[in-house]
Amino acid sequence: MVSNRFAGHQGAVSSVAFSSDRELVSAEEEWSCSGHVQSWDVAEGTPFGQRRHTGEILSLAVSPRAAFLAAGGEDHTVTLWRLSK
């Protein structure tokens, strides 16, 4: 059973991270190693906060209080974004 679908990516989604309160989800697409990250409000299903890492993203994580989103990249860097709706 599917409870919700979050659309908006141009290619395959390779990483997904949920906040601990399950109020937001973030996903990264593999398309052209773009480093594009999109977040959604889970309850509303609405997108917010498009972000871009400098290269291909290998992992995503949301901080325990959903204040930050971190992306680890193939370029040996971690990018940290402040999350806000």
PEGI-V891629 format. One record per pair of residues at least 12 apart in sequence whose ideal C-beta (glycine too) atoms are under 10 Angstrom apart, sorted by the first residue. I is the first residue (numbers start at 1). J is the second residue. Records with the same first field share a line. If there is no record, write none. Layout:
I=J  J
This chain:
3=42
4=25  40  42  43  44  45
5=45
6=25  26  27  38  39  40  41  42  45  46  47
7=38  40  45  47
8=27  29  36  38  40  47  50
9=27  28  29  30  31  34  36  37  38
10=29  30  31  32  34  36
11=29  30  31  32  33  34  36
12=28  29  30  31
13=27  28  29  30  31  38
14=27  28  29  30  31  33  56  57  58  59  60
15=27  28  29  30  37  57  58  59  60  61  71  72
16=28  60
17=37  39  59  60  61  62  69  70  71
18=42  60  62  66
19=39  42  62  63  64  65  66  67  69  83
20=62  63  64  65  66
21=42  62  64  65  66
22=42  43  66
23=40  41  42  43  44  62  66  85
24=39  40  41  42  43  48  49  62  66  69  83  85
25=38  39  40  41  42  60  62
26=38  39  40  49  51  60  61  62  66  69  70  71  81  83
27=39  40  57  60
28=51  53  56  57  58  59  60  71  73
29=57
30=56  57
32=56
33=53  55  56  57  73  74  75
34=52  53  55  56  57
35=51  52  53  54  55  56  57  71  73  74  75  79
36=50  51  52  53  57
37=49  50  51  52  53  57  60  69  71  79  81
38=50  51
39=51  60  62  66  69  81  83  84  85
40=85
41=85
44=85
46=85
48=83  84  85
49=69  81  82  83  84  85
51=69  71  79  81  83
52=71  79  81
53=71  72  73  74  75  77  78  79  81
54=71  73  74  75  77  79
55=71  73  74  75  76  77  79
56=71  73  74  75
57=71  72  73  74  75  79
58=71  72  73  74  75
59=71  72  73  78
60=72
61=78  80
62=83
63=80  82  83
65=83
66=83  84  85
67=81  82  83  84
68=80  81  82  83
69=81  82  83
